[in-house]
Amino acid sequence: MPPDNIRSVFILNTKLLTINLNFASSVRSFSELKIIQNYLRSIMLQNRLCSLAILVIKKEPVSTFD
């Protein structure tokens, strides 16, 4: 294979792996959101539910917040 083809294959593989990771992350976020909505919907106002959903989805930056 010429070097240009190897580089193109590498770039394509990198993009495909990135898309898969992003998709898995978004699926996990929607799954967590569904759990929150089902468990707390009857006792929580919409504003608080939205805030809690944001905290769950953005869990990593919030967990390191002092």
C-alpha positions as CSV (number, residue, x, y, z in Angstrom):
1,M,0.0,0.0,0.0
2,P,1.3,3.5,-0.7
3,P,1.8,5.7,2.3
4,D,-1.2,8.0,1.3
5,N,-3.6,5.0,1.4
6,I,-2.3,3.9,4.8
7,R,-2.8,7.4,6.2
8,S,-6.3,7.5,4.7
9,V,-7.2,4.2,6.3
10,F,-5.8,5.3,9.7
11,I,-7.9,8.6,9.6
12,L,-11.0,6.6,8.6
13,N,-10.5,4.1,11.5
14,T,-10.0,7.0,13.9
15,K,-13.2,8.7,12.9
16,L,-15.2,5.5,13.0
17,L,-14.0,4.7,16.5
18,T,-14.8,8.3,17.7
19,I,-18.3,8.0,16.3
20,N,-18.9,4.8,18.1
21,L,-17.7,6.2,21.4
22,N,-19.8,9.3,21.1
23,F,-22.9,7.2,20.2
24,A,-22.3,4.9,23.3
25,S,-22.0,8.0,25.5
26,S,-25.2,9.5,24.3
27,V,-27.1,6.2,24.6
28,R,-25.9,6.0,28.2
29,S,-27.0,9.5,28.9
30,F,-30.5,8.9,27.6
31,S,-30.7,5.7,29.7
32,E,-29.7,7.6,32.9
33,L,-32.2,10.3,32.0
34,K,-35.0,7.7,31.6
35,I,-34.2,6.2,35.0
36,I,-34.4,9.7,36.6
37,Q,-37.7,10.5,34.9
38,N,-39.4,7.3,35.8
39,Y,-38.2,7.3,39.4
40,L,-38.8,10.9,40.3
41,R,-41.4,12.3,37.9
42,S,-44.3,12.2,40.4
43,I,-42.5,14.2,43.1
44,M,-40.3,16.6,41.2
45,L,-41.0,19.8,39.3
46,Q,-39.8,20.1,35.7
47,N,-37.2,22.7,36.5
48,R,-35.5,20.5,39.1
49,L,-35.8,17.4,36.9
50,C,-34.0,19.2,34.1
51,S,-31.2,20.4,36.5
52,L,-30.8,16.8,37.8
53,A,-30.6,15.4,34.3
54,I,-27.9,17.9,33.4
55,L,-25.9,16.9,36.5
56,V,-26.2,13.2,35.6
57,I,-25.3,13.7,32.0
58,K,-22.3,15.9,32.8
59,K,-21.3,13.7,35.7
60,E,-17.5,13.8,35.2
61,P,-17.0,17.6,35.4
62,V,-19.4,18.0,38.2
63,S,-17.9,15.2,40.3
64,T,-14.6,17.1,40.3
65,F,-16.2,20.4,41.3
66,D,-15.2,21.8,44.7
